[in-house]
């Protein structure tokens, strides 16, 4: 059998795999409808572990590696969980979602907005914005239903400008989404062999690739309002040696090609985005929730510790604690807090009453579905037999 025939067979197999994945997602949506009627939890970790174990045993009979199957099905299970959670909040999606995002098509915010809309079976009606504040204003003025903002990155940490803007808006956080960010060094087609002397990038992309950039000699690194803007500058330049930090899919929109890949300082680089809108959302009880708030404690010893003790006494899981300077009050801090709790739960309502009584200021930013999906782990059959 010749090489072309073999490649054609692989393409046919890949098509059937994609069709099976699409069918599996449809069944997952049917499961979500059933769980909603029965008020059942989205996740059944015992069922997931049993499924993985059975698949590893079957895969072993077919000569497939257990580790390979585990990684593959963890991704499939994550997609199923997030698809079911999205349906439980929104139902059968149709039409389009208008979402304001930073940068034009190809920016990371635009890619995150696309993924968010697609998971809800909607098309994206994106509105490009030049600044994070413009994203907020688009939603506040009613020009878009939603706005998407990057809030933190696994490599460079929190995006402080967004945290500061959340203090002053009346909008609510209604969802979150995660985007795997694979920074690449992009140049115009035909310039692959040219010596690079200037690189454009968004400040966050530059920070996340700092180790790679620090080893480049005689190269100027310039900040841009968005990754899409950086790619547009590289694509429109008539001068060789101009590059941009961006994604492969974004670069394709500007006819750019990668000359260096996987540039982030840490592997598995991810950015967490929040979705904001004018009205608060309701999270079904069977969907795990995350509640975000801002608070300012009294300027006295132990004030923050007292607030944290309240959370502990009510058995609330603290996910994130971030401090930011309080404008107009030198050496005083605002605290941004994320908790793994539904806003309407009795635990949180009791804790909130106590916090209001002992803090100077508190504002709940929103309660929304928690999209962190912990990977299901089981012991492979051969490992189990050795235990």
C-alpha positions as CSV (number, residue, x, y, z in Angstrom):
1,X,0.0,0.0,0.0
2,X,1.5,3.3,-1.0
3,X,2.0,6.4,1.2
4,X,-0.8,8.4,-0.3
5,X,-3.3,5.6,0.3
6,X,-2.2,5.2,3.9
7,X,-2.6,9.0,4.4
8,X,-6.1,8.8,2.9
9,X,-7.0,6.0,5.3
10,X,-5.8,8.2,8.3
11,X,-7.9,11.1,7.1
12,X,-10.9,8.9,6.9
13,X,-10.3,7.6,10.4
14,X,-9.9,11.1,11.7
15,X,-13.2,12.2,10.1
16,X,-14.9,9.3,11.9
17,X,-13.3,10.2,15.2
18,X,-14.6,13.8,14.8
19,X,-18.1,12.6,14.0
20,X,-18.0,10.3,17.1
21,X,-16.8,13.3,19.3
22,X,-19.7,15.4,17.9
23,X,-22.1,12.6,18.6
24,X,-20.7,12.2,22.1
25,X,-21.2,15.9,22.8
26,X,-24.9,15.6,21.7
27,X,-25.4,12.8,24.1
28,X,-23.7,14.8,26.9
29,X,-26.2,17.6,26.2
30,X,-29.0,15.0,26.6
31,X,-27.5,13.9,29.9
32,X,-27.5,17.6,31.0
33,X,-31.2,17.8,30.3
34,X,-31.9,14.7,32.3
35,X,-29.7,15.9,35.2
36,X,-31.6,19.2,35.2
37,X,-34.9,17.4,35.5
38,X,-33.7,15.2,38.3
39,X,-31.7,18.0,40.0
40,X,-28.6,15.8,39.7
41,X,-25.0,17.1,40.0
42,X,-23.1,17.8,36.8
43,X,-20.2,15.6,37.8
44,X,-20.1,12.0,39.0
45,X,-16.4,11.4,39.7
46,X,-17.0,7.8,40.6
47,X,-18.7,7.2,37.3
48,X,-15.8,9.1,35.5
49,X,-13.1,7.0,37.3
50,X,-15.0,3.8,36.5
51,X,-15.2,4.9,32.8
52,X,-11.5,5.6,32.6
53,X,-10.6,2.3,34.2
54,X,-12.8,0.4,31.8
55,X,-11.3,2.3,28.8
56,X,-7.8,1.6,30.0
57,X,-8.6,-2.1,30.2
58,X,-10.2,-2.1,26.8
59,X,-7.3,-0.1,25.4
60,X,-4.8,-2.5,26.8
61,X,-6.5,-5.3,24.9
62,X,-6.1,-3.2,21.7
63,X,-2.5,-2.4,22.4
64,X,-3.1,1.3,23.5
65,X,-1.1,2.9,26.3
66,X,-3.0,3.7,29.5
67,X,-1.3,7.0,29.9
68,X,-2.2,8.1,26.4
69,X,-5.9,7.1,26.9
70,X,-6.0,8.9,30.3
71,X,-4.8,12.2,28.9
72,X,-7.2,11.9,25.9
73,X,-10.3,11.1,27.9
74,X,-9.5,13.7,30.6
75,X,-9.8,16.3,27.8
76,X,-13.0,14.7,26.5
77,X,-14.5,14.6,30.1
78,X,-13.6,18.2,30.7
79,X,-15.4,19.2,27.5
80,X,-18.4,17.2,28.5
81,X,-18.6,18.8,32.0
82,X,-18.2,22.3,30.6
83,X,-20.8,21.7,27.9
84,X,-23.3,20.4,30.4
85,X,-22.6,23.4,32.8
86,X,-23.1,25.8,29.9
87,X,-26.4,24.2,29.0
88,X,-27.7,24.2,32.5
89,X,-27.2,27.9,32.7
90,X,-28.3,28.9,29.2
91,X,-30.3,26.0,27.7
92,X,-30.3,25.3,24.0
93,X,-28.3,28.1,22.4
94,X,-29.2,29.7,19.2
95,X,-28.5,32.9,17.4
96,X,-25.5,35.0,18.4
97,X,-23.8,36.5,21.4
98,X,-22.6,40.1,21.3
99,X,-19.4,40.3,23.2
100,X,-17.0,43.3,23.5
101,X,-13.4,42.2,23.6
102,X,-9.9,43.8,23.5
103,X,-8.3,44.0,20.1
104,X,-9.5,43.0,16.7
105,X,-10.1,39.4,15.3
106,X,-7.1,37.3,16.2
107,X,-6.4,38.8,19.6
108,X,-6.4,36.4,22.6
109,X,-9.6,38.0,24.0
110,X,-11.3,37.5,20.6
111,X,-10.3,33.8,20.6
112,X,-11.6,33.4,24.2
113,X,-14.9,35.1,23.2
114,X,-15.2,32.7,20.2
115,X,-14.7,29.7,22.4
116,X,-17.2,31.0,25.0
117,X,-19.9,31.5,22.3
118,X,-19.2,28.2,20.6
119,X,-19.6,26.2,23.8
120,X,-23.0,27.8,24.1
121,X,-23.8,26.8,20.5
122,X,-24.0,30.5,19.5
123,X,-22.1,32.5,16.9
124,X,-20.0,35.4,18.1
125,X,-20.9,38.9,17.3
126,X,-17.7,40.5,18.4
127,X,-17.1,44.2,19.1
128,X,-13.4,45.2,19.0
129,X,-12.3,47.6,21.7
130,X,-9.0,49.5,22.2
131,X,-8.8,49.4,26.0
132,X,-10.2,47.3,28.9
133,X,-12.2,50.4,29.9
134,X,-13.8,50.5,26.5
135,X,-14.9,46.9,27.0
136,X,-16.7,48.0,30.2
137,X,-18.2,51.0,28.6
138,X,-19.6,48.9,25.7
139,X,-21.6,46.8,28.1
140,X,-22.6,49.7,30.4
141,X,-23.9,51.6,27.4
142,X,-25.9,48.6,26.1
143,X,-23.9,48.3,22.9
144,X,-23.1,44.6,23.7
145,X,-24.7,42.1,26.0
146,X,-21.4,40.8,27.4
147,X,-17.8,41.9,27.8
148,X,-14.8,39.7,28.2
149,X,-11.7,40.6,30.2
150,X,-8.5,38.7,31.0
151,X,-8.2,38.6,34.8
152,X,-5.1,36.5,35.5
153,X,-2.5,34.4,33.8
154,X,-0.7,31.3,35.0
155,X,2.7,32.7,34.1
156,X,2.5,36.5,34.7
157,X,-0.2,36.5,37.4
158,X,-3.0,38.9,38.0
159,X,-3.9,41.7,35.5
160,X,-4.1,44.6,37.9
161,X,-5.7,47.1,35.5
162,X,-8.8,44.9,35.2
163,X,-9.0,44.4,39.0
164,X,-8.9,48.2,39.5
165,X,-11.6,48.7,36.9
166,X,-13.9,46.2,38.6
167,X,-14.1,48.4,41.7
168,X,-15.9,51.2,39.9
169,X,-18.3,49.4,37.6
170,X,-21.9,48.3,38.3
171,X,-21.6,45.4,36.0
172,X,-21.6,41.8,37.3
173,X,-19.3,38.9,36.6
174,X,-21.5,36.2,35.2
175,X,-19.1,33.6,33.8
176,X,-15.4,32.7,33.3
177,X,-13.5,30.9,30.7
178,X,-9.9,29.6,30.3
179,X,-7.7,29.9,27.2
180,X,-4.5,28.0,26.6
181,X,-2.1,30.6,25.4
182,X,0.8,29.5,23.1
183,X,2.8,32.5,22.2
184,X,4.7,32.3,18.9
185,X,7.0,34.7,17.2
186,X,5.3,35.7,13.9
187,X,6.6,37.3,10.8
188,X,5.3,38.0,7.3
189,X,5.5,35.1,4.8
190,X,8.7,35.4,2.9
191,X,10.6,37.0,5.9
192,X,11.3,33.7,7.7
193,X,15.0,34.0,7.1
194,X,15.3,37.7,7.9
195,X,17.1,38.9,11.0
196,X,14.6,40.3,13.5
197,X,15.3,43.7,15.0
198,X,11.8,44.7,16.4
199,X,9.1,42.7,18.2
200,X,5.6,44.0,19.0
201,X,3.4,42.5,21.7
202,X,0.8,43.2,24.3
203,X,2.4,43.9,27.7
204,X,1.0,40.6,29.1
205,X,2.5,38.6,26.2
206,X,5.8,40.3,26.7
207,X,5.8,39.5,30.4
208,X,4.8,35.9,29.8
209,X,7.7,35.5,27.3
210,X,10.3,37.5,29.3
211,X,12.8,34.7,29.5
212,X,12.9,34.1,25.8
213,X,13.0,37.9,25.0
214,X,15.8,38.5,27.5
215,X,18.2,36.3,25.5
216,X,17.7,38.2,22.2
217,X,20.4,40.6,21.3
218,X,20.0,43.9,19.4
219,X,16.2,43.5,19.4
220,X,13.7,46.2,20.4
221,X,10.5,45.0,22.1
222,X,7.6,47.4,21.9
223,X,4.2,47.3,23.7
224,X,0.9,47.4,21.8
225,X,-2.8,47.7,23.0
226,X,-3.5,44.1,21.9
227,X,-1.9,41.1,20.3
228,X,-4.0,41.7,17.2
229,X,-2.6,45.2,17.0
230,X,0.9,43.7,17.2
231,X,0.2,41.2,14.5
232,X,-1.3,44.0,12.3
233,X,1.8,46.1,12.7
234,X,4.1,43.1,11.7
235,X,1.9,42.3,8.7
236,X,1.6,45.9,7.4
237,X,5.3,46.8,7.8
238,X,7.2,47.1,4.5
239,X,10.5,46.7,6.4
240,X,11.9,43.2,6.9
241,X,12.8,42.0,10.4
242,X,9.5,43.1,12.1
243,X,7.8,40.4,14.3
244,X,4.9,40.0,16.7
245,X,4.0,37.9,19.6
246,X,0.7,36.1,19.0
247,X,-1.1,32.9,18.4
248,X,-0.9,30.6,15.4
249,X,-4.6,31.0,14.6
250,X,-4.4,34.8,15.0
251,X,-1.3,35.0,12.9
252,X,-3.0,33.1,10.1
253,X,-5.6,35.9,9.8
254,X,-2.8,38.3,9.1
255,X,-0.9,36.0,6.8
256,X,1.9,35.6,9.3
257,X,4.0,32.5,10.0
258,X,5.8,31.3,13.1
259,X,9.6,31.3,13.3
260,X,9.7,30.4,17.0
261,X,7.0,28.6,19.1
262,X,6.0,27.9,22.7
263,X,7.7,31.0,24.0
264,X,6.0,31.3,27.4
265,X,8.2,31.1,30.5
266,X,6.1,28.3,31.9
267,X,4.6,25.3,30.1
268,X,0.8,25.0,30.2
269,X,0.4,28.8,30.0
270,X,-3.3,29.7,30.5
271,X,-5.2,32.9,30.8
272,X,-8.4,33.1,32.8
273,X,-11.1,35.5,31.4
274,X,-14.2,36.8,33.1
275,X,-17.5,37.7,31.3
276,X,-19.4,40.7,32.6
277,X,-23.0,42.0,31.9
278,X,-25.5,44.4,33.3
279,X,-27.6,41.9,35.2
280,X,-26.4,39.2,37.7
281,X,-26.9,35.6,36.7
282,X,-28.3,32.6,38.5
283,X,-26.2,29.5,38.9
284,X,-28.1,26.2,39.3
285,X,-27.3,24.4,42.6
286,X,-26.0,21.3,40.7
287,X,-23.3,23.5,39.0
288,X,-20.2,24.4,41.1
289,X,-20.0,28.2,41.6
290,X,-17.4,30.8,42.3
291,X,-18.2,34.1,44.1
292,X,-16.0,37.2,43.7
293,X,-15.9,40.2,45.9
294,X,-13.9,43.3,46.9
295,X,-13.5,44.3,50.6
296,X,-11.6,46.9,52.6
297,X,-10.8,46.1,56.2
298,X,-10.3,48.6,59.0
299,X,-6.7,49.8,59.2
300,X,-5.8,48.0,62.4
301,X,-3.8,45.0,63.4
302,X,-5.5,41.6,62.7
303,X,-8.4,43.1,60.6
304,X,-7.7,40.9,57.6
305,X,-7.1,37.8,59.7
306,X,-10.5,38.4,61.4
307,X,-12.2,38.5,58.0
308,X,-10.5,35.3,57.0
309,X,-11.5,33.6,60.2
310,X,-15.1,34.3,59.4
311,X,-14.7,32.5,56.1
312,X,-13.0,29.6,57.9
313,X,-15.7,29.4,60.5
314,X,-18.4,29.0,57.8
315,X,-16.2,26.4,56.0
316,X,-15.8,28.5,52.9
317,X,-13.0,27.6,50.5
318,X,-10.8,30.6,49.7
319,X,-9.6,30.3,46.1
320,X,-7.8,33.6,45.6
321,X,-6.8,36.6,47.7
322,X,-5.3,39.6,45.9
323,X,-4.4,43.0,47.4
324,X,-4.4,46.3,45.5
325,X,-3.6,49.8,46.7
326,X,-6.6,51.9,47.7
327,X,-6.7,55.1,45.6
328,X,-6.5,58.2,47.7
329,X,-5.5,56.2,50.8
330,X,-1.7,55.7,50.9
331,X,-0.5,52.4,52.3
332,X,-4.0,51.0,52.6
333,X,-5.2,48.0,50.6
334,X,-8.3,46.7,49.0
335,X,-8.7,42.9,48.9
336,X,-10.1,40.9,46.0
337,X,-11.5,37.6,47.1
338,X,-12.7,34.5,45.2
339,X,-14.6,31.8,47.1
340,X,-15.8,28.4,45.9
341,X,-19.5,29.0,46.9
342,X,-22.9,29.8,45.5
343,X,-23.9,33.4,46.4
344,X,-27.4,32.2,47.6
345,X,-26.0,29.5,49.9
346,X,-26.9,29.9,53.6
347,X,-23.2,29.6,54.5
348,X,-22.2,32.5,52.3
349,X,-25.2,34.7,53.3
350,X,-24.3,34.3,57.0
351,X,-20.7,35.0,56.3
352,X,-21.5,38.0,54.2
353,X,-23.6,39.5,57.0
354,X,-20.7,39.1,59.5
355,X,-18.2,40.6,57.0
356,X,-20.4,43.6,56.3
357,X,-20.5,44.3,60.1
358,X,-16.7,44.2,60.5
359,X,-15.3,45.7,57.2
360,X,-15.2,49.3,55.9
361,X,-16.4,48.4,52.5
362,X,-17.6,45.2,50.7
363,X,-18.9,44.7,47.2
364,X,-19.9,41.4,45.6
365,X,-18.8,41.3,42.0
366,X,-20.7,38.2,41.0
367,X,-21.5,34.6,41.5
368,X,-21.0,32.4,38.5
369,X,-20.2,28.8,37.3
370,X,-16.7,27.6,38.3
371,X,-15.1,26.3,35.1
372,X,-12.1,24.7,36.7
373,X,-12.5,21.0,36.0
374,X,-10.3,18.8,38.1
375,X,-8.9,15.9,36.1
376,X,-10.3,12.5,37.0
377,X,-7.5,10.2,38.0
378,X,-7.4,6.4,38.4
379,X,-4.7,3.9,39.0
380,X,-3.8,2.0,35.8
381,X,-4.6,-1.7,35.9
382,X,-0.9,-2.7,35.8
383,X,-0.1,-0.2,38.6
384,X,-3.0,-1.5,40.7
385,X,-1.8,-5.0,40.3
386,X,1.7,-4.0,41.7
387,X,0.3,-2.1,44.6
